[in-house]
Amino acid sequence: MSTMSVFYEKQAQTVIKALQKRGMDGHYCPDCKSAVEKVLSLIPEGATVTWGGSESITECGLLDALKNAPVELWDRAEIPQEERKAFYRKAFSADFYLMSANAVTLDGQLVNIDGTGNRVAALSYGPDCVILLVGMNKIVPDLDAAIARVHNIAAPPNAIRLGLSTPCAKDGVCHNCFSPEKICNMLHVQHYNRFPGRIQVILVGESLGF
């Protein structure tokens, strides 16, 4: 086992203990294959499943695996743009909602930034269970570092990926802008979860997403 693998595992256990104190369940998987298996083990046959925008769940192969699983998928990619608003609201009634986090602090806080708010709204309230698949590259020391990460590390690459004309998409630097295409519109911090079993955080010993 490499030094980084040992480091990730030890650090993940610190985060998992912190998540437990905040009413959230944490799990560590050393690679994407075991992470996908873990997520599938949490979803019973016949459950309705949907997801928010996430490069992590695509990169790790989870979406491909779900297409072959005995579940009912609500695939946002198949929804026409003019029907997206209604679909985002429908997503709140799914049994399982999948997403990642833009940052996770060592003391167990989940930090996300959002453009339309549908993803952070689903995390806050709606689906019976939210599963977050998070690469260990997103672990940060504290809340200040998490907020810095979402603005400077997560948002600019996402703006580039989406083909937006925001200032950060042009030079890779956050300008705290007021662009009409701005994607840093809502900052969400999950401090605690009052509903046992609702939030499951899968930490993956690989670099995933932004």
PyMOL commands that set and color helices and strands:
alter all, ss='L'
color gray80, all
select helices_A, chain A and resi 3-21+32-42+55-59+62-66+76-78+81-91+118-124+136-138+143-161+167-171
alter helices_A, ss='H'
color red, helices_A
select strands_A, chain A and resi 25-29+48-51+72-73+96-99+103-105+110-114+129-135+139-140+186-190+199-204
alter strands_A, ss='S'
color yellow, strands_A
deselect
rebuild
show_as cartoon
